[in-house]
Amino acid sequence: MSKILKVGVIGVGGIANAHMPGWEASEHAEVVAGSDVNPEFLQAWGKKYNVARLTARAEDLIQDPDIDIIDVCTPSMYHAPLTIAALQAGKHVLCEKPLAPAPDDIRRMIAARDESGKMLMTAQHFRFQGSTRAMKAEIDSGALGDVYHARSWMLRRAAAPTRPGFILKSQSGGGACIDIGVHILDLTLWFMGNPPPATVTGISRTTLAKLPGAFSIWGGPIPPQMDVEEFASAFVRFENGATLILEVSWLLHHDTPVEDMQMWLYGTKAGSHWPKCEFYETSNATQQHYNRALKRTENVRPPHAQECIEFARAIIEGAPSPVPAEHSLQVQTILDAVYRSQASGREVVL
């Protein structure tokens, strides 16, 4: 297969702009069309990237026989219907995270993928950082032994997105869990080898956003109609006996200028920290501690761009999806259980 894959982008007002450098750099793909319900965003995007085929109707791109790939960059609640329609129309689909807010929607997306024979990938861009891949390779080589516990968090200080696509449940499906929890949880599960989760105990809440004068450095005053969580935490048990403590927040009173994203993994041979890319070992033979760090270098391209390049390459080469939908189902099963645990006040058995 040597053709240039034609790409149609649905939802061009936000994250699509981070995808465009990747599509422009790809030797296997080119963007030929875009769709958005906001005509101002759509026209500005088309002019910026020299894309002439523009429409307010997403179905125009989905049904276009000239288009091979649909890049879904809309608010989360629209991911599943657009992706399923595109797969049923014979398109490959790159879909922004979360693949869908509800696990059952992801199951339907996987079924549509299997029936179509096309590729489906979640745009989990942190997997495409050079330091992340170096850590993954080292862990896969056995550096940690059996990982039995993890601590992960993605915490922001007064840095909530304030657009409707993030703070209205009807459009987003959830708050901090859906927006940023998917990032750190996806990475943690990937580093751990994606063990099946068994139980989840979690809470989600909105407190600081409701205080008088609540604001975000990314969008000014917090809109009063916000109806999603700003904070969540969870304790997860896995079928292999491993455990995970997860914390996510948009507005936490935390010692960071904007955002703190960290992961600690603890195994039978060593522990590790990301994004420091450090490993911590203890020799029982010498009764000594040893710390070592991977040498990190910057990506040639931003990870948002790299994921697009590698998606198109995988299609051309007949390789598996760089981020399988099954991994995203695992992520959303856990995050959905956080909401269910909050509602019931009990542990959720998966």
Secondary structure, 3 states (H helix, E strand, C coil): CCCCEEEEEECCCCCHHHHHHHHHHCCCEEEEEEECCCHHHHHHHHHHHCCCEEECCHHHHHCCCCCCEEEECCCHHHHHHHHHHHHHCCCEEEEECCCCCCHHHHHHHHHHHHHHCCCEEEECHHHHCHHHHHHHHHHHCCCCCCEEEEEEEEEECCCCCCCHHHHCHHHHCCCHHHHHHHHHHHHHHHHHCCCCEEEEEEEEECCHHHCCCCEECCCEECCCCCCCCCEEEEEEEECCCCEEEEEEECCCCCCCCCEEEEEEEEECCCEEEECCCEEEEEECCCCEEEEEECCCCCCCCCHHHHHHHHHHHHHHHCCCCCCCHHHHHHHHHHHHHHHHHHHHCCCEEC
